C-alpha cells in the first residue's frame, strides 16, 4: 500500500495468492486489476488492456498489471478479485403474446 509519502508501490510489494497464479496460468494470458463498481476486479488484457502507468506484478510466467489507482489499496492479489457470474434460471420463452 502507499506509504506516508504516497510513493507508488514496487511490484515485489504485492503478494499474489496461489489460486490467482493457477487461474492466470490456466488461461495462458496476462491480466489487469482495474476498478469496478464492486471494487478491484481481475480481467484479461484482451478485455481491459494495460496502461503505461500500471504496475507490472509477476504471477508465475505471466504478468498482472495493477492500476495505479487500485495499487494504493492493495497488498494482496487474491481470488476474490476474479469475477464470476451466476446464471439465472429464466422461464422458457413462448410464442404467445
C-alpha positions in Angstrom: 0.0 0.0 0.0 1.0 3.6 -0.4 3.2 4.9 2.4 3.3 8.2 4.1 4.9 9.8 1.1 2.4 8.3 -1.4 5.1 6.6 -3.4 3.9 4.1 -6.0 4.3 0.6 -4.7 7.0 -1.7 -6.2 5.9 -4.9 -7.9 7.5 -7.0 -5.1 5.4 -5.4 -2.5 2.3 -7.3 -3.8 1.6 -10.8 -2.7 -0.2 -12.9 -5.4 -2.1 -15.9 -4.0 -1.5 -19.4 -5.4 -5.2 -19.5 -6.5 -4.6 -16.5 -8.7 -1.3 -17.8 -10.1 -3.0 -21.0 -11.1 -6.0 -19.2 -12.6 -3.7 -16.9 -14.7 -1.6 -19.9 -15.8 -4.6 -21.9 -16.8 -5.9 -19.1 -19.1 -2.5 -18.5 -20.7 -2.8 -14.7 -20.8 -1.8 -11.7 -18.8 -4.4 -9.9 -16.6 -5.1 -6.5 -15.3 -6.6 -5.3 -12.0 -8.8 -2.4 -12.6 -11.7 -0.5 -10.9 -15.3 -1.7 -11.0 -18.4 -0.7 -9.1 -17.8 -3.7 -6.8 -14.1 -3.0 -6.1 -10.9 -4.3 -7.8 -11.5 -6.9 -10.5 -9.1 -9.1 -12.3 -9.7 -9.1 -16.1 -7.8 -10.5 -19.1 -5.8 -7.9 -21.0 -8.0 -8.7 -24.0 -10.9 -7.2 -22.1 -9.1 -4.4 -20.3 -5.7 -3.6 -21.9 -2.8 -2.4 -19.6 -2.0 1.3 -19.4 1.6 2.7 -19.4 1.1 3.8 -15.8 0.2 0.3 -14.5 2.5 -1.6 -12.1 3.7 -5.0 -13.6 3.4 -7.7 -11.0 4.8 -11.2 -11.9 2.4 -14.1 -11.5 4.3 -17.3 -12.4 5.2 -17.0 -16.1 2.5 -14.3 -16.7 2.1 -10.6 -15.6 -0.7 -9.0 -13.7 -1.0 -5.3 -14.4 -2.2 -3.2 -11.4 -3.9 0.1 -12.0 -2.1 2.8 -10.0 -5.5 3.9 -8.8 -6.1 0.4 -7.2 -2.4 -0.1 -6.1 -2.7 2.3 -3.1 -5.4 0.0 -1.6 -3.9 -3.4 -2.4 -1.2 -5.6 -0.8 -2.6 -9.0 -1.9 -4.0 -10.1 -5.2 -6.5 -12.8 -4.3 -9.3 -15.0 -5.7 -11.9 -12.5 -4.5 -10.9 -10.3 -7.4 -11.8 -12.9 -10.0 -15.2 -12.1 -11.4 -17.8 -14.9 -11.6 -21.3 -14.9 -13.0 -24.2 -16.9 -11.6 -26.6 -17.9 -14.4 -30.3 -17.1 -13.7 -32.9 -19.6 -14.4 -35.4 -18.0 -16.8 -38.8 -19.3 -17.8 -39.0 -20.6 -21.3 -39.9 -18.1 -23.9 -43.2 -18.9 -25.6 -44.6 -17.6 -28.9 -47.8 -16.4 -27.2 -48.5 -12.8 -26.7 
